[in-house]
Amino acid sequence: MTVNDVTTIAEQAIFTIIKCSAPMLLVSLIVGLAVSIFQTVTSIQEQTLTFVPKVLAIFLALIVMGHWIMNQMVEFMTILWTDFNQYLR
């Protein structure tokens, strides 16, 4: 196993992590921005107001995107384990 193999595996792993976490991060960002605008417009300055909508939105995003996320992780692990014998050299 060469340094290039390790670098390639690490690069693929990081890309898979970013790809799988992006939907939840984007949902959290959009909901946080919407709640922030709502707080600004209504002059409500409650810090805990953003927590519940974000949790609910991320939960819904996981329900909707969970199948795709699991497929991405399974695909990465299948590729990793299929090429396992090449890493032992």
Rosetta blueprint (number, residue, H / E / L):
1 M L
2 T L
3 V H
4 N H
5 D H
6 V H
7 T H
8 T H
9 I H
10 A H
11 E H
12 Q H
13 A H
14 I H
15 F H
16 T H
17 I H
18 I H
19 K H
20 C H
21 S H
22 A H
23 P H
24 M H
25 L H
26 L H
27 V H
28 S H
29 L H
30 I H
31 V H
32 G H
33 L H
34 A H
35 V H
36 S H
37 I H
38 F H
39 Q H
40 T H
41 V H
42 T H
43 S L
44 I L
45 Q L
46 E L
47 Q H
48 T H
49 L H
50 T H
51 F H
52 V H
53 P H
54 K H
55 V H
56 L H
57 A H
58 I H
59 F H
60 L H
61 A H
62 L H
63 I H
64 V H
65 M H
66 G H
67 H H
68 W H
69 I H
70 M H
71 N H
72 Q H
73 M H
74 V H
75 E H
76 F H
77 M H
78 T H
79 I H
80 L H
81 W H
82 T H
83 D L
84 F H
85 N H
86 Q H
87 Y H
88 L L
89 R L
